[in-house]
Amino acid sequence: VHLVESGGGLVQAGGSLRLSCAASGIGVRILAMAWYRQAPGKEREQVATIRRDRITTYADSVKGRFTISGDDSLNTVDLQMSDLKPEDTAVYYCTSAAGGGVSWGQGTQVTVSS
């Protein structure tokens, strides 16, 4: 599965951004998609996941502020981020889980200024 993220950028604290991830792969059935992030000097953190049965999970740090959504086949998954904080600054990565394993996108930078 090939993943391409878009939608990152610079935003002031309290603002919003919407990240999108487009997946492509012939005959691939995606089982789940997730967003991770990695800030400088920190370990990669799972932010949100969505399964094919539409069950979603969120890191405690983003609950109530971030919403993950996707189309029926999970070929497109979005992460709506609201009330952004400086500590949300990171490179955000999209991942997919399918029969062939896990794939990662190239990442998109999100910077939140105070």
C-alpha positions as CSV (number, residue, x, y, z in Angstrom):
1,V,0.0,0.0,0.0
2,H,1.3,3.4,-1.0
3,L,0.3,6.2,1.4
4,V,0.5,10.0,0.8
5,E,-0.3,12.5,3.5
6,S,-1.3,16.1,3.0
7,G,-2.6,19.0,4.9
8,G,0.1,19.8,7.4
9,G,1.3,23.4,8.0
10,L,1.8,26.2,10.5
11,V,-1.1,27.2,12.7
12,Q,-1.5,29.3,15.9
13,A,-2.5,27.7,19.1
14,G,-6.2,27.2,19.3
15,G,-6.5,26.8,15.6
16,S,-7.4,23.8,13.4
17,L,-5.9,21.7,10.7
18,R,-7.1,18.7,8.7
19,L,-4.7,16.1,7.6
20,S,-5.6,13.7,4.8
21,C,-4.1,10.3,3.8
22,A,-4.7,8.7,0.5
23,A,-3.9,5.0,0.1
24,S,-3.4,3.2,-3.2
25,G,-2.7,-0.5,-3.9
26,I,-4.2,-2.9,-6.4
27,G,-6.6,-5.4,-4.8
28,V,-5.5,-4.5,-1.3
29,R,-8.1,-4.7,1.5
30,I,-7.1,-2.3,4.2
31,L,-8.1,-3.4,7.7
32,A,-7.2,-0.3,9.7
33,M,-5.6,3.0,9.4
34,A,-3.8,5.1,12.0
35,W,-2.1,8.4,12.5
36,Y,1.2,8.6,14.5
37,R,3.3,11.6,15.3
38,Q,6.9,12.2,16.3
39,A,8.1,15.4,17.9
40,P,11.9,16.2,17.9
41,G,13.7,14.2,20.6
42,K,10.6,12.1,21.4
43,E,9.4,8.7,20.5
44,R,6.8,8.1,17.9
45,E,3.3,8.2,19.4
46,Q,0.1,6.7,18.1
47,V,-2.5,9.5,17.9
48,A,-5.7,7.9,16.4
49,T,-6.8,4.7,14.7
50,I,-9.9,3.7,12.7
51,R,-10.8,0.1,11.9
52,R,-12.8,-1.2,9.0
53,D,-15.7,-1.8,11.5
54,R,-15.5,2.0,12.1
55,I,-14.2,1.6,15.7
56,T,-11.9,4.5,16.5
57,T,-9.4,5.0,19.3
58,Y,-7.5,8.1,20.4
59,A,-4.5,8.9,22.5
60,D,-5.5,10.6,25.8
61,S,-3.6,13.7,24.8
62,V,-5.9,14.3,21.8
63,K,-9.3,13.0,23.0
64,G,-12.0,15.6,22.4
65,R,-9.8,17.6,20.1
66,F,-8.9,15.3,17.2
67,T,-11.3,13.2,15.1
68,I,-10.3,10.4,12.7
69,S,-12.6,9.5,9.8
70,G,-12.4,7.5,6.6
71,D,-14.3,6.3,3.6
72,D,-15.9,2.9,3.5
73,S,-12.8,1.2,2.1
74,L,-10.4,3.2,4.2
75,N,-8.6,4.3,1.0
76,T,-8.9,7.9,2.3
77,V,-8.5,8.8,6.0
78,D,-8.6,12.2,7.5
79,L,-7.5,13.6,10.9
80,Q,-9.4,16.7,11.9
81,M,-7.4,18.5,14.6
82,S,-8.9,21.3,16.6
83,D,-7.8,23.4,19.6
84,L,-4.3,22.7,18.6
85,K,-1.5,23.2,21.2
86,P,2.2,23.8,20.8
87,E,2.8,20.3,22.1
88,D,1.0,19.0,19.1
89,T,3.9,20.1,17.0
90,A,5.3,17.0,15.2
91,V,5.7,15.2,12.0
92,Y,2.4,13.2,11.5
93,Y,2.5,9.9,9.7
94,C,-0.3,7.9,8.2
95,T,-0.1,4.1,8.5
96,S,-2.2,1.3,7.1
97,A,-2.6,-2.3,8.1
98,A,-3.6,-4.8,5.4
99,G,-3.0,-8.4,4.5
100,G,0.4,-7.6,3.2
101,G,1.6,-5.9,6.4
102,V,1.9,-2.3,7.6
103,S,2.8,0.6,5.4
104,W,3.9,4.1,6.3
105,G,3.5,7.4,4.6
106,Q,6.4,10.0,4.3
107,G,4.9,12.2,7.0
108,T,3.7,15.8,7.0
109,Q,4.9,18.5,9.4
110,V,2.4,20.2,11.8
111,T,3.7,23.2,13.6
112,V,1.6,25.0,16.3
113,S,2.9,28.4,17.4
114,S,2.1,29.8,20.8
